[in-house]
Amino acid sequence: MNTIFRILTWPFEAIGWLTIQLFLGVWWVFKAVFEILLRPFNWQKMPIPNWNEQMKLFAGAIDRVSTACLTTGVLGPTINEIFRINSVRPGEPPPHFEIAATNFYIWISSGIVLHIIARIVLSFMKEPTK
Amino acid sequence: MTTFIEVYNSTGWIVFSLSLMALVATAVAYKLTH
């Protein structure tokens, strides 16, 4: 029940967090720093091949994050359970099925969502003009 | 007693929420540009 509640209400949590950030003025500092950092890239006048390469690079970065999600969330715990590398306490019982299943579900779906984001980012590539 | 995988669980929820937020932001950007 708590899981469903958290899935349904995460946008409100995000909006609340953003409101707090706006109230604290963090957003304006972030925006200024972001603009200063991105000014040398000159997005508006960037040649189309360069823009396409930027999008490819960005999509690849997002897809690497999705692979990292699978590594940390699925491969890591599984290998840890097999070899007991990071178990500080010897004789620690295996995790409850619900916890392990939720863990796998979260990390696998995060990886899938990040891969979808990478595919959407690839669609931001432009057609070269003749 | 907190096991190793339970720590991963809380981190996973954060990553999951962030990825959903990023998906929404990307979809909005797609709708604005296409």
Backbone of each chain as nested JSON, in Angstrom:
{
  "chains": [
    {"id": "A", "residues": [
      {"number": 1, "name": "MET", "atoms": {"N": [0.832, -1.201, 0.0], "CA": [0.0, 0.0, 0.0], "C": [0.868, 1.253, 0.0]}},
      {"number": 2, "name": "ASN", "atoms": {"N": [1.874, 1.226, 0.859], "CA": [2.803, 2.355, 0.907], "C": [3.517, 2.526, -0.429]}},
      {"number": 3, "name": "THR", "atoms": {"N": [3.829, 1.383, -1.062], "CA": [4.493, 1.439, -2.374], "C": [3.614, 2.129, -3.396]}},
      {"number": 4, "name": "ILE", "atoms": {"N": [2.336, 1.707, -3.459], "CA": [1.401, 2.317, -4.409], "C": [1.242, 3.799, -4.116]}},
      {"number": 5, "name": "PHE", "atoms": {"N": [1.114, 4.136, -2.833], "CA": [0.967, 5.543, -2.442], "C": [2.158, 6.371, -2.898]}},
      {"number": 6, "name": "ARG", "atoms": {"N": [3.353, 5.81, -2.71], "CA": [4.555, 6.564, -3.097], "C": [4.646, 6.714, -4.605]}},
      {"number": 7, "name": "ILE", "atoms": {"N": [4.234, 5.666, -5.337], "CA": [4.275, 5.765, -6.806], "C": [3.274, 6.814, -7.282]}},
      {"number": 8, "name": "LEU", "atoms": {"N": [2.089, 6.864, -6.652], "CA": [1.055, 7.786, -7.111], "C": [1.333, 9.228, -6.718]}},
      {"number": 9, "name": "THR", "atoms": {"N": [2.049, 9.448, -5.62], "CA": [2.2, 10.804, -5.086], "C": [3.578, 11.399, -5.326]}},
      {"number": 10, "name": "TRP", "atoms": {"N": [4.452, 10.716, -6.098], "CA": [5.793, 11.294, -6.259], "C": [5.776, 12.653, -6.959]}},
      {"number": 11, "name": "PRO", "atoms": {"N": [4.841, 12.94, -7.903], "CA": [4.899, 14.286, -8.492], "C": [4.64, 15.378, -7.472]}},
      {"number": 12, "name": "PHE", "atoms": {"N": [3.761, 15.117, -6.522], "CA": [3.467, 16.133, -5.507], "C": [4.669, 16.355, -4.607]}},
      {"number": 13, "name": "GLU", "atoms": {"N": [5.377, 15.256, -4.294], "CA": [6.606, 15.403, -3.522], "C": [7.62, 16.23, -4.299]}},
      {"number": 14, "name": "ALA", "atoms": {"N": [7.699, 15.975, -5.611], "CA": [8.655, 16.716, -6.432], "C": [8.276, 18.186, -6.497]}},
      {"number": 15, "name": "ILE", "atoms": {"N": [6.967, 18.471, -6.658], "CA": [6.519, 19.863, -6.723], "C": [6.798, 20.567, -5.402]}},
      {"number": 16, "name": "GLY", "atoms": {"N": [6.55, 19.875, -4.307], "CA": [6.842, 20.459, -3.0], "C": [8.31, 20.759, -2.833]}},
      {"number": 17, "name": "TRP", "atoms": {"N": [9.144, 19.831, -3.291], "CA": [10.589, 20.045, -3.2], "C": [10.997, 21.242, -4.053]}},
      {"number": 18, "name": "LEU", "atoms": {"N": [10.446, 21.331, -5.28], "CA": [10.776, 22.46, -6.153], "C": [10.311, 23.777, -5.535]}},
      {"number": 19, "name": "THR", "atoms": {"N": [9.109, 23.771, -4.917], "CA": [8.612, 24.986, -4.271], "C": [9.557, 25.439, -3.163]}},
      {"number": 20, "name": "ILE", "atoms": {"N": [10.024, 24.478, -2.395], "CA": [10.951, 24.824, -1.319], "C": [12.234, 25.401, -1.894]}},
      {"number": 21, "name": "GLN", "atoms": {"N": [12.724, 24.779, -2.984], "CA": [13.958, 25.271, -3.594], "C": [13.773, 26.693, -4.127]}},
      {"number": 22, "name": "LEU", "atoms": {"N": [12.59, 26.935, -4.771], "CA": [12.315, 28.283, -5.265], "C": [12.286, 29.279, -4.124]}},
      {"number": 23, "name": "PHE", "atoms": {"N": [11.608, 28.875, -3.03], "CA": [11.494, 29.761, -1.876], "C": [12.865, 30.079, -1.3]}},
      {"number": 24, "name": "LEU", "atoms": {"N": [13.736, 29.112, -1.301], "CA": [15.074, 29.326, -0.758], "C": [15.974, 30.068, -1.733]}},
      {"number": 25, "name": "GLY", "atoms": {"N": [15.55, 30.193, -2.996], "CA": [16.36, 30.899, -3.967], "C": [17.46, 30.076, -4.568]}},
      {"number": 26, "name": "VAL", "atoms": {"N": [17.43, 28.763, -4.346], "CA": [18.473, 27.911, -4.91], "C": [18.372, 27.887, -6.421]}},
      {"number": 27, "name": "TRP", "atoms": {"N": [17.127, 27.944, -6.921], "CA": [16.915, 27.834, -8.36], "C": [17.642, 28.919, -9.132]}},
      {"number": 28, "name": "TRP", "atoms": {"N": [17.658, 30.165, -8.609], "CA": [18.264, 31.274, -9.33], "C": [19.771, 31.127, -9.378]}},
      {"number": 29, "name": "VAL", "atoms": {"N": [20.339, 30.654, -8.298], "CA": [21.782, 30.389, -8.286], "C": [22.101, 29.29, -9.291]}},
      {"number": 30, "name": "PHE", "atoms": {"N": [21.304, 28.233, -9.267], "CA": [21.503, 27.118, -10.195], "C": [21.406, 27.581, -11.638]}},
      {"number": 31, "name": "LYS", "atoms": {"N": [20.399, 28.436, -11.917], "CA": [20.18, 28.917, -13.273], "C": [21.361, 29.768, -13.749]}},
      {"number": 32, "name": "ALA", "atoms": {"N": [21.841, 30.65, -12.87], "CA": [22.969, 31.501, -13.243], "C": [24.204, 30.668, -13.537]}},
      {"number": 33, "name": "VAL", "atoms": {"N": [24.482, 29.712, -12.674], "CA": [25.666, 28.857, -12.882], "C": [25.519, 28.064, -14.164]}},
      {"number": 34, "name": "PHE", "atoms": {"N": [24.302, 27.551, -14.392], "CA": [24.039, 26.749, -15.575], "C": [24.226, 27.571, -16.839]}},
      {"number": 35, "name": "GLU", "atoms": {"N": [23.713, 28.821, -16.834], "CA": [23.853, 29.679, -18.012], "C": [25.307, 30.019, -18.279]}},
      {"number": 36, "name": "ILE", "atoms": {"N": [26.055, 30.296, -17.214], "CA": [27.464, 30.622, -17.383], "C": [28.212, 29.424, -17.951]}},
      {"number": 37, "name": "LEU", "atoms": {"N": [27.869, 28.222, -17.467], "CA": [28.571, 27.035, -17.938], "C": [28.22, 26.711, -19.377]}},
      {"number": 38, "name": "LEU", "atoms": {"N": [26.94, 26.962, -19.771], "CA": [26.501, 26.578, -21.107], "C": [26.73, 27.662, -22.149]}},
      {"number": 39, "name": "ARG", "atoms": {"N": [27.083, 28.888, -21.724], "CA": [27.26, 29.977, -22.683], "C": [28.3, 29.657, -23.759]}},
      {"number": 40, "name": "PRO", "atoms": {"N": [29.447, 29.045, -23.419], "CA": [30.434, 28.76, -24.472], "C": [29.935, 27.792, -25.524]}},
      {"number": 41, "name": "PHE", "atoms": {"N": [28.913, 26.96, -25.207], "CA": [28.439, 25.989, -26.185], "C": [27.673, 26.653, -27.332]}},
      {"number": 42, "name": "ASN", "atoms": {"N": [27.049, 27.805, -27.098], "CA": [26.368, 28.564, -28.137], "C": [25.336, 27.703, -28.874]}},
      {"number": 43, "name": "TRP", "atoms": {"N": [24.303, 27.279, -28.132], "CA": [23.332, 26.312, -28.629], "C": [22.637, 26.778, -29.904]}},
      {"number": 44, "name": "GLN", "atoms": {"N": [22.336, 28.082, -29.979], "CA": [21.505, 28.552, -31.086], "C": [22.23, 28.462, -32.415]}},
      {"number": 45, "name": "LYS", "atoms": {"N": [23.544, 28.783, -32.43], "CA": [24.285, 28.83, -33.683], "C": [25.129, 27.588, -33.914]}},
      {"number": 46, "name": "MET", "atoms": {"N": [24.892, 26.549, -33.149], "CA": [25.695, 25.342, -33.309], "C": [25.4, 24.67, -34.649]}},
      {"number": 47, "name": "PRO", "atoms": {"N": [26.416, 24.264, -35.399], "CA": [26.156, 23.534, -36.647], "C": [25.422, 22.225, -36.365]}},
      {"number": 48, "name": "ILE", "atoms": {"N": [24.607, 21.808, -37.344], "CA": [23.732, 20.658, -37.127], "C": [24.513, 19.37, -36.861]}},
      {"number": 49, "name": "PRO", "atoms": {"N": [25.619, 19.094, -37.593], "CA": [26.367, 17.877, -37.251], "C": [26.886, 17.887, -35.817]}},
      {"number": 50, "name": "ASN", "atoms": {"N": [27.33, 19.052, -35.355], "CA": [27.803, 19.135, -33.974], "C": [26.654, 18.881, -32.995]}},
      {"number": 51, "name": "TRP", "atoms": {"N": [25.492, 19.469, -33.301], "CA": [24.321, 19.251, -32.458], "C": [23.974, 17.76, -32.402]}},
      {"number": 52, "name": "ASN", "atoms": {"N": [24.017, 17.097, -33.566], "CA": [23.689, 15.675, -33.605], "C": [24.679, 14.864, -32.775]}},
      {"number": 53, "name": "GLU", "atoms": {"N": [25.959, 15.236, -32.86], "CA": [26.949, 14.51, -32.064], "C": [26.717, 14.737, -30.568]}},
      {"number": 54, "name": "GLN", "atoms": {"N": [26.328, 15.979, -30.22], "CA": [26.017, 16.255, -28.809], "C": [24.869, 15.395, -28.325]}},
      {"number": 55, "name": "MET", "atoms": {"N": [23.843, 15.266, -29.163], "CA": [22.691, 14.46, -28.762], "C": [23.07, 12.992, -28.629]}},
      {"number": 56, "name": "LYS", "atoms": {"N": [23.91, 12.513, -29.566], "CA": [24.356, 11.119, -29.482], "C": [25.136, 10.886, -28.193]}},
      {"number": 57, "name": "LEU", "atoms": {"N": [26.018, 11.854, -27.885], "CA": [26.824, 11.727, -26.677], "C": [25.937, 11.711, -25.432]}},
      {"number": 58, "name": "PHE", "atoms": {"N": [24.937, 12.589, -25.415], "CA": [24.031, 12.673, -24.27], "C": [23.231, 11.381, -24.121]}},
      {"number": 59, "name": "ALA", "atoms": {"N": [22.73, 10.869, -25.248], "CA": [21.973, 9.614, -25.193], "C": [22.859, 8.474, -24.71]}},
      {"number": 60, "name": "GLY", "atoms": {"N": [24.11, 8.454, -25.183], "CA": [25.018, 7.42, -24.731], "C": [25.301, 7.511, -23.246]}},
      {"number": 61, "name": "ALA", "atoms": {"N": [25.412, 8.747, -22.744], "CA": [25.65, 8.93, -21.311], "C": [24.465, 8.415, -20.497]}},
      {"number": 62, "name": "ILE", "atoms": {"N": [23.238, 8.722, -20.954], "CA": [22.052, 8.258, -20.249], "C": [21.966, 6.738, -20.292]}},
      {"number": 63, "name": "ASP", "atoms": {"N": [22.313, 6.162, -21.436], "CA": [22.262, 4.707, -21.55], "C": [23.316, 4.044, -20.668]}},
      {"number": 64, "name": "ARG", "atoms": {"N": [24.467, 4.696, -20.506], "CA": [25.476, 4.165, -19.569], "C": [24.948, 4.201, -18.144]}},
      {"number": 65, "name": "VAL", "atoms": {"N": [24.186, 5.249, -17.807], "CA": [23.589, 5.294, -16.462], "C": [22.613, 4.136, -16.281]}},
      {"number": 66, "name": "SER", "atoms": {"N": [21.851, 3.821, -17.333], "CA": [20.904, 2.706, -17.216], "C": [21.66, 1.393, -17.016]}},
      {"number": 67, "name": "THR", "atoms": {"N": [22.777, 1.213, -17.699], "CA": [23.586, 0.01, -17.491], "C": [24.151, -0.025, -16.071]}},
      {"number": 68, "name": "ALA", "atoms": {"N": [24.545, 1.16, -15.577], "CA": [25.051, 1.224, -14.204], "C": [23.959, 0.846, -13.208]}},
      {"number": 69, "name": "CYS", "atoms": {"N": [22.703, 1.236, -13.514], "CA": [21.58, 0.847, -12.662], "C": [21.475, -0.673, -12.588]}},
      {"number": 70, "name": "LEU", "atoms": {"N": [21.563, -1.323, -13.726], "CA": [21.473, -2.789, -13.723], "C": [22.653, -3.399, -12.966]}},
      {"number": 71, "name": "THR", "atoms": {"N": [23.832, -2.787, -13.117], "CA": [25.005, -3.338, -12.432], "C": [24.87, -3.212, -10.918]}},
      {"number": 72, "name": "THR", "atoms": {"N": [24.478, -2.015, -10.464], "CA": [24.41, -1.812, -9.014], "C": [23.193, -2.501, -8.403]}},
      {"number": 73, "name": "GLY", "atoms": {"N": [22.087, -2.544, -9.128], "CA": [20.854, -3.026, -8.517], "C": [20.584, -4.496, -8.713]}},
      {"number": 74, "name": "VAL", "atoms": {"N": [21.134, -5.097, -9.758], "CA": [20.834, -6.506, -10.036], "C": [22.095, -7.359, -9.908]}},
      {"number": 75, "name": "LEU", "atoms": {"N": [23.114, -6.996, -10.684], "CA": [24.339, -7.806, -10.659], "C": [25.041, -7.717, -9.302]}},
      {"number": 76, "name": "GLY", "atoms": {"N": [25.108, -6.487, -8.746], "CA": [25.803, -6.298, -7.478], "C": [25.22, -7.113, -6.343]}},
      {"number": 77, "name": "PRO", "atoms": {"N": [23.913, -6.942, -6.043], "CA": [23.322, -7.731, -4.965], "C": [23.368, -9.232, -5.212]}},
      {"number": 78, "name": "THR", "atoms": {"N": [23.203, -9.632, -6.488], "CA": [23.228, -11.071, -6.777], "C": [24.604, -11.664, -6.497]}},
      {"number": 79, "name": "ILE", "atoms": {"N": [25.641, -10.988, -6.991], "CA": [27.001, -11.482, -6.767], "C": [27.357, -11.383, -5.289]}},
      {"number": 80, "name": "ASN", "atoms": {"N": [26.831, -10.34, -4.635], "CA": [27.063, -10.213, -3.203], "C": [26.431, -11.375, -2.446]}},
      {"number": 81, "name": "GLU", "atoms": {"N": [25.236, -11.781, -2.876], "CA": [24.595, -12.91, -2.213], "C": [25.328, -14.212, -2.49]}},
      {"number": 82, "name": "ILE", "atoms": {"N": [25.9, -14.312, -3.703], "CA": [26.593, -15.564, -4.046], "C": [27.925, -15.658, -3.303]}},
      {"number": 83, "name": "PHE", "atoms": {"N": [28.724, -14.584, -3.373], "CA": [30.075, -14.645, -2.834], "C": [30.196, -14.011, -1.451]}},
      {"number": 84, "name": "ARG", "atoms": {"N": [29.19, -13.253, -1.023], "CA": [29.222, -12.598, 0.291], "C": [30.458, -11.696, 0.443]}},
      {"number": 85, "name": "ILE", "atoms": {"N": [30.677, -10.844, -0.596], "CA": [31.867, -9.991, -0.572], "C": [31.682, -8.849, 0.422]}},
      {"number": 86, "name": "ASN", "atoms": {"N": [30.545, -8.167, 0.309], "CA": [30.34, -6.967, 1.104], "C": [29.556, -7.217, 2.387]}},
      {"number": 87, "name": "SER", "atoms": {"N": [29.232, -8.456, 2.677], "CA": [28.538, -8.732, 3.93], "C": [29.521, -8.589, 5.084]}},
      {"number": 88, "name": "VAL", "atoms": {"N": [29.279, -7.516, 5.876], "CA": [30.197, -7.261, 6.969], "C": [30.026, -8.338, 8.041]}},
      {"number": 89, "name": "ARG", "atoms": {"N": [28.757, -8.683, 8.32], "CA": [28.487, -9.647, 9.38], "C": [28.427, -11.048, 8.786]}},
      {"number": 90, "name": "PRO", "atoms": {"N": [29.287, -11.935, 9.202], "CA": [29.172, -13.311, 8.717], "C": [27.923, -13.967, 9.294]}},
      {"number": 91, "name": "GLY", "atoms": {"N": [27.307, -14.798, 8.493], "CA": [26.099, -15.448, 8.936], "C": [24.871, -14.583, 8.806]}},
      {"number": 92, "name": "GLU", "atoms": {"N": [24.988, -13.47, 8.073], "CA": [23.82, -12.61, 7.863], "C": [22.799, -13.345, 7.0]}},
      {"number": 93, "name": "PRO", "atoms": {"N": [21.53, -13.332, 7.389], "CA": [20.543, -14.087, 6.611], "C": [20.317, -13.447, 5.259]}},
      {"number": 94, "name": "PRO", "atoms": {"N": [19.87, -14.221, 4.286], "CA": [19.535, -13.633, 2.991], "C": [18.365, -12.68, 3.132]}},
      {"number": 95, "name": "PRO", "atoms": {"N": [18.233, -11.692, 2.217], "CA": [17.163, -10.698, 2.365], "C": [15.794, -11.322, 2.153]}},
      {"number": 96, "name": "HIS", "atoms": {"N": [14.808, -10.647, 2.721], "CA": [13.434, -11.087, 2.506], "C": [13.1, -11.027, 1.022]}},
      {"number": 97, "name": "PHE", "atoms": {"N": [12.235, -11.917, 0.615], "CA": [11.897, -11.986, -0.803], "C": [11.293, -10.674, -1.296]}},
      {"number": 98, "name": "GLU", "atoms": {"N": [10.42, -10.056, -0.476], "CA": [9.763, -8.82, -0.905], "C": [10.781, -7.711, -1.131]}},
      {"number": 99, "name": "ILE", "atoms": {"N": [11.748, -7.631, -0.207], "CA": [12.747, -6.564, -0.33], "C": [13.596, -6.773, -1.571]}},
      {"number": 100, "name": "ALA", "atoms": {"N": [14.048, -8.023, -1.78], "CA": [14.879, -8.304, -2.947], "C": [14.098, -8.079, -4.236]}},
      {"number": 101, "name": "ALA", "atoms": {"N": [12.821, -8.508, -4.229], "CA": [12.013, -8.354, -5.44], "C": [11.765, -6.885, -5.737]}},
      {"number": 102, "name": "THR", "atoms": {"N": [11.455, -6.09, -4.687], "CA": [11.257, -4.653, -4.883], "C": [12.523, -4.004, -5.404]}},
      {"number": 103, "name": "ASN", "atoms": {"N": [13.653, -4.412, -4.824], "CA": [14.94, -3.864, -5.253], "C": [15.17, -4.116, -6.74]}},
      {"number": 104, "name": "PHE", "atoms": {"N": [14.99, -5.375, -7.142], "CA": [15.197, -5.705, -8.552], "C": [14.221, -4.922, -9.431]}},
      {"number": 105, "name": "TYR", "atoms": {"N": [12.97, -4.869, -9.0], "CA": [11.96, -4.17, -9.806], "C": [12.339, -2.706, -10.006]}},
      {"number": 106, "name": "ILE", "atoms": {"N": [12.715, -2.054, -8.899], "CA": [13.05, -0.621, -8.973], "C": [14.223, -0.396, -9.919]}},
      {"number": 107, "name": "TRP", "atoms": {"N": [15.281, -1.161, -9.742], "CA": [16.511, -0.903, -10.522], "C": [16.321, -1.277, -11.972]}},
      {"number": 108, "name": "ILE", "atoms": {"N": [15.618, -2.392, -12.223], "CA": [15.402, -2.787, -13.622], "C": [14.513, -1.762, -14.318]}},
      {"number": 109, "name": "SER", "atoms": {"N": [13.441, -1.319, -13.647], "CA": [12.562, -0.35, -14.299], "C": [13.26, 0.999, -14.46]}},
      {"number": 110, "name": "SER", "atoms": {"N": [14.135, 1.366, -13.519], "CA": [14.924, 2.589, -13.714], "C": [15.796, 2.472, -14.958]}},
      {"number": 111, "name": "GLY", "atoms": {"N": [16.431, 1.314, -15.134], "CA": [17.242, 1.123, -16.316], "C": [16.434, 1.211, -17.591]}},
      {"number": 112, "name": "ILE", "atoms": {"N": [15.234, 0.602, -17.581], "CA": [14.378, 0.658, -18.772], "C": [13.953, 2.093, -19.055]}},
      {"number": 113, "name": "VAL", "atoms": {"N": [13.556, 2.827, -18.004], "CA": [13.114, 4.214, -18.182], "C": [14.262, 5.063, -18.726]}},
      {"number": 114, "name": "LEU", "atoms": {"N": [15.472, 4.845, -18.202], "CA": [16.612, 5.624, -18.689], "C": [16.923, 5.287, -20.14]}},
      {"number": 115, "name": "HIS", "atoms": {"N": [16.748, 4.031, -20.514], "CA": [16.964, 3.66, -21.92], "C": [15.916, 4.336, -22.816]}},
      {"number": 116, "name": "ILE", "atoms": {"N": [14.677, 4.403, -22.341], "CA": [13.635, 5.092, -23.116], "C": [13.988, 6.574, -23.264]}},
      {"number": 117, "name": "ILE", "atoms": {"N": [14.48, 7.176, -22.168], "CA": [14.888, 8.585, -22.236], "C": [15.99, 8.761, -23.275]}},
      {"number": 118, "name": "ALA", "atoms": {"N": [16.943, 7.83, -23.291], "CA": [18.036, 7.93, -24.269], "C": [17.488, 7.867, -25.69]}},
      {"number": 119, "name": "ARG", "atoms": {"N": [16.492, 6.989, -25.899], "CA": [15.903, 6.893, -27.243], "C": [15.167, 8.181, -27.614]}},
      {"number": 120, "name": "ILE", "atoms": {"N": [14.487, 8.801, -26.643], "CA": [13.807, 10.073, -26.94], "C": [14.835, 11.154, -27.255]}},
      {"number": 121, "name": "VAL", "atoms": {"N": [15.933, 11.157, -26.495], "CA": [16.991, 12.148, -26.743], "C": [17.574, 11.983, -28.139]}},
      {"number": 122, "name": "LEU", "atoms": {"N": [17.702, 10.737, -28.607], "CA": [18.197, 10.523, -29.971], "C": [17.273, 11.157, -31.004]}},
      {"number": 123, "name": "SER", "atoms": {"N": [15.975, 11.233, -30.689], "CA": [15.037, 11.827, -31.641], "C": [15.174, 13.344, -31.719]}},
      {"number": 124, "name": "PHE", "atoms": {"N": [15.992, 13.954, -30.862], "CA": [16.232, 15.4, -30.944], "C": [17.276, 15.752, -32.001]}},
      {"number": 125, "name": "MET", "atoms": {"N": [17.835, 14.734, -32.651], "CA": [18.79, 15.027, -33.724], "C": [18.065, 15.699, -34.888]}},
      {"number": 126, "name": "LYS", "atoms": {"N": [18.807, 16.6, -35.563], "CA": [18.218, 17.356, -36.666], "C": [18.671, 16.785, -37.995]}},
      {"number": 127, "name": "GLU", "atoms": {"N": [17.865, 17.025, -39.031], "CA": [18.269, 16.639, -40.38], "C": [19.216, 17.696, -40.927]}},
      {"number": 128, "name": "PRO", "atoms": {"N": [20.334, 17.28, -41.526], "CA": [21.267, 18.275, -42.084], "C": [20.66, 18.96, -43.304]}},
      {"number": 129, "name": "THR", "atoms": {"N": [20.832, 20.268, -43.352], "CA": [20.345, 21.032, -44.507], "C": [21.36, 20.979, -45.639]}},
      {"number": 130, "name": "LYS", "atoms": {"N": [20.851, 21.03, -46.878], "CA": [21.749, 20.918, -48.032], "C": [22.259, 22.304, -48.424]}}
    ]},
    {"id": "B", "residues": [
      {"number": 1, "name": "MET", "atoms": {"N": [18.292, -4.618, 12.346], "CA": [19.515, -4.925, 11.606], "C": [19.265, -4.67, 10.128]}},
      {"number": 2, "name": "THR", "atoms": {"N": [20.021, -3.754, 9.592], "CA": [19.855, -3.392, 8.19], "C": [20.775, -4.243, 7.328]}},
      {"number": 3, "name": "THR", "atoms": {"N": [20.185, -4.939, 6.391], "CA": [21.0, -5.752, 5.498], "C": [21.478, -4.912, 4.323]}},
      {"number": 4, "name": "PHE", "atoms": {"N": [22.384, -5.488, 3.586], "CA": [23.016, -4.784, 2.474], "C": [21.986, -4.365, 1.429]}},
      {"number": 5, "name": "ILE", "atoms": {"N": [21.053, -5.255, 1.15], "CA": [20.121, -5.012, 0.06], "C": [19.067, -3.981, 0.451]}},
      {"number": 6, "name": "GLU", "atoms": {"N": [18.808, -3.814, 1.748], "CA": [17.836, -2.808, 2.171], "C": [18.367, -1.396, 1.931]}},
      {"number": 7, "name": "VAL", "atoms": {"N": [19.667, -1.217, 2.062], "CA": [20.283, 0.078, 1.745], "C": [20.098, 0.377, 0.268]}},
      {"number": 8, "name": "TYR", "atoms": {"N": [20.335, -0.654, -0.551], "CA": [20.108, -0.509, -1.985], "C": [18.66, -0.13, -2.278]}},
      {"number": 9, "name": "ASN", "atoms": {"N": [17.749, -0.674, -1.486], "CA": [16.337, -0.423, -1.74], "C": [16.007, 1.062, -1.665]}},
      {"number": 10, "name": "SER", "atoms": {"N": [16.474, 1.754, -0.622], "CA": [16.153, 3.176, -0.485], "C": [16.819, 3.986, -1.595]}},
      {"number": 11, "name": "THR", "atoms": {"N": [18.06, 3.607, -1.93], "CA": [18.725, 4.278, -3.045], "C": [17.95, 4.05, -4.337]}},
      {"number": 12, "name": "GLY", "atoms": {"N": [17.443, 2.825, -4.48], "CA": [16.697, 2.5, -5.682], "C": [15.45, 3.331, -5.838]}},
      {"number": 13, "name": "TRP", "atoms": {"N": [14.756, 3.605, -4.732], "CA": [13.558, 4.446, -4.815], "C": [13.915, 5.846, -5.293]}},
      {"number": 14, "name": "ILE", "atoms": {"N": [15.032, 6.368, -4.807], "CA": [15.447, 7.713, -5.221], "C": [15.77, 7.72, -6.712]}},
      {"number": 15, "name": "VAL", "atoms": {"N": [16.532, 6.728, -7.164], "CA": [16.906, 6.661, -8.587], "C": [15.662, 6.463, -9.44]}},
      {"number": 16, "name": "PHE", "atoms": {"N": [14.75, 5.64, -8.959], "CA": [13.516, 5.38, -9.694], "C": [12.705, 6.676, -9.856]}},
      {"number": 17, "name": "SER", "atoms": {"N": [12.534, 7.429, -8.77], "CA": [11.798, 8.693, -8.852], "C": [12.492, 9.686, -9.776]}},
      {"number": 18, "name": "LEU", "atoms": {"N": [13.819, 9.761, -9.656], "CA": [14.561, 10.692, -10.522], "C": [14.425, 10.307, -11.985]}},
      {"number": 19, "name": "SER", "atoms": {"N": [14.456, 9.003, -12.265], "CA": [14.34, 8.587, -13.66], "C": [12.939, 8.889, -14.196]}},
      {"number": 20, "name": "LEU", "atoms": {"N": [11.919, 8.723, -13.361], "CA": [10.564, 9.065, -13.805], "C": [10.444, 10.563, -14.07]}},
      {"number": 21, "name": "MET", "atoms": {"N": [11.023, 11.379, -13.185], "CA": [10.996, 12.831, -13.398], "C": [11.719, 13.205, -14.687]}},
      {"number": 22, "name": "ALA", "atoms": {"N": [12.863, 12.55, -14.927], "CA": [13.611, 12.827, -16.161], "C": [12.81, 12.398, -17.383]}},
      {"number": 23, "name": "LEU", "atoms": {"N": [12.075, 11.297, -17.259], "CA": [11.246, 10.847, -18.386], "C": [10.162, 11.871, -18.696]}},
      {"number": 24, "name": "VAL", "atoms": {"N": [9.515, 12.406, -17.659], "CA": [8.479, 13.421, -17.858], "C": [9.085, 14.668, -18.496]}},
      {"number": 25, "name": "ALA", "atoms": {"N": [10.249, 15.088, -17.994], "CA": [10.898, 16.283, -18.549], "C": [11.273, 16.077, -20.011]}},
      {"number": 26, "name": "THR", "atoms": {"N": [11.768, 14.872, -20.331], "CA": [12.128, 14.586, -21.727], "C": [10.902, 14.562, -22.621]}},
      {"number": 27, "name": "ALA", "atoms": {"N": [9.824, 13.98, -22.106], "CA": [8.59, 13.937, -22.899], "C": [8.066, 15.344, -23.159]}},
      {"number": 28, "name": "VAL", "atoms": {"N": [8.133, 16.221, -22.145], "CA": [7.697, 17.606, -22.318], "C": [8.562, 18.312, -23.352]}},
      {"number": 29, "name": "ALA", "atoms": {"N": [9.883, 18.092, -23.269], "CA": [10.78, 18.703, -24.249], "C": [10.497, 18.186, -25.645]}},
      {"number": 30, "name": "TYR", "atoms": {"N": [10.2, 16.893, -25.757], "CA": [9.849, 16.335, -27.076], "C": [8.593, 16.973, -27.628]}},
      {"number": 31, "name": "LYS", "atoms": {"N": [7.574, 17.128, -26.745], "CA": [6.321, 17.729, -27.188], "C": [6.526, 19.177, -27.594]}},
      {"number": 32, "name": "LEU", "atoms": {"N": [7.428, 19.88, -26.921], "CA": [7.66, 21.283, -27.265], "C": [8.416, 21.435, -28.569]}},
      {"number": 33, "name": "THR", "atoms": {"N": [9.239, 20.455, -28.929], "CA": [10.088, 20.611, -30.106], "C": [9.551, 19.896, -31.339]}},
      {"number": 34, "name": "HIS", "atoms": {"N": [8.581, 19.007, -31.198], "CA": [8.077, 18.254, -32.347], "C": [6.633, 18.647, -32.621]}}
    ]}
  ]
}
